[in-house]
Amino acid sequence: MTTLISSAPDSVMPDMTLDNRDGDCASGFVKLLEAMDQIQPGQLMAVLSRDPASRRELQEWTGRAGHDLLEARTSGPFWRREFTYLIRKGG
């Protein structure tokens, strides 16, 4: 299940957070595209995922789409890794 929430739990407060930890990659990416349409250039989007390929995919996508991947963090034990990303929407 993919859920949009209004803020992330860290010191940097994104304008929107996409929680895709319980969703699949394909539907999560569609939700990300929809969510990015809801924020303005320069605003921040946090993305939460458990997909190990998400880092590579988001790095490639942000580069192509003109956005900035500001942060990519990994947490949790290897059998239950969680990935947190911070993206600044490009103009």
ABEGO torsion letter per residue (X at the ends): XBBBBABBABABBBABBBBAAABBAAAAAAAAAAAAAABBBGBBBBBBBABAAAAAAAAAAAAAAGBBBABBBBBEBAAABBBBBBBBBBX
